[in-house]
Structures are given as structure tokens and as C-alpha cells.
Amino acid sequence: MAGLDEAREAKAALRRELDGCDGVGGIGIAPDSAESPPTAYVVRVLVTDESAAARVPDEVHGVHVRVVLTGTIEAQ
């Protein structure tokens, strides 16, 4: 289980790794479960397609990474 500080470090590392990759729409931190208050965190990556999802690792620095397939995001 990763705490908030570990998740922040993993997010920064993953942001550097995925910088400039097509199909990556966003990288953030999210609770790992519905516990309130949260005790564990994951890095969440928003991607537009499966090819982008395939480039995202399952784990960074011991922190789990969750991929969310969003499709193309456009301003309205």
C-alpha cells in the first residue's frame, strides 16, 4: 500500500516517463479504495486509446498504476 507521499513521487516519475506520449490525457493520484479517509493511493492515468494504455506500466516505484480509457476528450 502506498501512502500519499509515495504516490506523489511515483506520479512525478511517471509524468517524466510519459511526457510527450500521444494518447495520454492526464496523470493524477486517487484513493486505492473507498475507505474514508483513504489510507492507500494509486496513480491514475487517463488515456484515449488501447495503444496508449499499453505504454503505461502497472507499477512505478512500488505504487500501483490504474489506467482509465477515456476516449478522445474535446472542449465543448
C-alpha positions in Angstrom: 0.0 0.0 0.0 1.3 3.4 -1.0 0.8 6.5 1.1 0.2 9.9 -0.4 3.9 10.9 -0.4 4.9 7.7 -2.3 2.1 8.3 -4.8 3.2 11.8 -5.4 6.8 10.7 -6.1 5.5 7.9 -8.4 3.3 10.4 -10.3 6.2 12.8 -10.9 8.3 9.9 -12.2 5.6 8.6 -14.4 4.9 12.1 -15.8 8.5 12.3 -16.8 8.4 8.9 -18.4 5.2 9.5 -20.4 5.9 13.1 -21.3 5.0 13.7 -24.9 3.4 10.3 -25.4 0.4 10.5 -27.7 -2.9 9.4 -26.2 -2.1 10.3 -22.6 -4.6 12.8 -21.4 -3.8 13.2 -17.8 -2.0 11.7 -14.7 -3.2 12.1 -11.2 -3.5 10.5 -7.8 -6.6 8.6 -6.5 -7.5 6.6 -3.4 -7.0 2.9 -3.9 -10.3 2.0 -2.2 -13.5 3.5 -0.9 -12.1 3.8 2.6 -12.7 7.2 4.3 -10.3 8.7 5.0 -8.1 7.0 2.3 -5.1 5.1 3.6 -3.6 4.0 0.3 -3.2 5.7 -3.1 -2.6 4.8 -6.7 -1.5 6.8 -9.7 -4.3 7.1 -12.3 -3.6 7.7 -15.9 -6.2 8.8 -18.4 -5.6 7.5 -22.0 -7.5 8.0 -25.2 -6.9 4.5 -26.7 -5.6 1.0 -26.1 -2.2 1.7 -27.7 -1.6 4.5 -25.2 -2.7 2.1 -22.4 -0.2 -0.5 -23.5 2.7 2.0 -22.8 1.7 2.6 -19.2 3.4 0.4 -16.6 1.4 -1.5 -14.0 3.6 -0.1 -11.2 6.0 2.8 -10.6 8.4 2.8 -7.6 6.1 0.3 -5.8 2.9 2.3 -6.4 0.1 0.7 -8.4 -1.0 2.4 -11.6 -4.6 2.4 -12.8 -5.4 3.2 -16.4 -8.7 4.8 -17.4 -9.7 4.6 -21.0 -11.5 7.9 -21.7 -11.6 8.1 -25.5 -10.8 11.5 -27.1 -11.6 14.4 -24.8 -12.7 17.6 -26.6 -13.7 21.0 -25.4 -17.3 21.9 -25.9 
